[in-house]
Amino acid sequence: MRLSVVICTYNRGKYLPLVLDSLKKQQYPFSSFEILLVNNNSTDQTDKIIQEYQQANPTLPLTYITEYNQGISYARNRGVTESTGDIIVFIDDDETVESNFLQNVDDFFTRYPDAGISAGPVIPVYESQKPQWLSHYTMRLVTGAYQKGNQIKLLPPKDYPGTGHACFRKALFLKYGAFDTSLGRKGNSLMGAEDKDFFLRLMHGGEKCYYLPSAKIYHHIPDNKLTNEHFKKLTYALGRSERIRTLNLGKSAFYKRLLMEVVKWGASIILYLWFLLTGRISKGYKLLVFRWQVGKGLLRE
């Protein structure tokens, strides 16, 4: 098997036919890839939706798995363990891909034998409309937007991507270990940092991560992810996640992260003033909320 597509899901059953339809339409032979859909204890209609989808699409190489340990890291690790492909392709349960996606991924890893990781652009698709308060500085956190140009290029550690739009040679999981199960979302929590921890381990180990512009992913953004309440919870969880991640590395890493937060506060205040002077008050205000909530998460034990 060449490619193993791993999709982890929790209570997003209504989106799953969209991502599966985009995989069903691939210009790539079914015999060369498998889909592992890992249900992480969903309480919605996911089971029924997938059973009906499998009955309607019996030729799609789809394996349905339940992972009972709660957490995105557990689910991703289970998908990797059950996979048989040389390349692990992660796609989130609220994303869709173009029909040439898998072929482009396969071609890339064939042409770049030194590549351990690839990551493509993420294009937000809004359920209604893009809110005015979104700016370049909050876009990626809220929508996952990721764009590094139109050319294949090597990514430095500071530009690490997210797991939901990345592909890995499976051998890397044997060499570096799995996703840290103390990090990442569990159920309805918005915790994270499992991506950052894993990517930095690989990239600091000398593994090459390339940006692949032809592997586009469309991230579907519902309105409930664009509310003030969600933004505050998300940014607070970012701070909590960074606290756990850095303390796992040692107190010096945590204090270094706190120092970085002070620098980011300074930059955010300057940006706020710039937004204020240019009449974009909502964008500037959201930056200050961002930093305040992250700081609370970092400092609260």
Order of alpha helices (4+ residues) and beta strands (2+ residues): beta-alpha-beta-alpha-beta-alpha-beta-beta-alpha-beta-beta-alpha-beta-beta-alpha-alpha-beta-beta-alpha-alpha-alpha
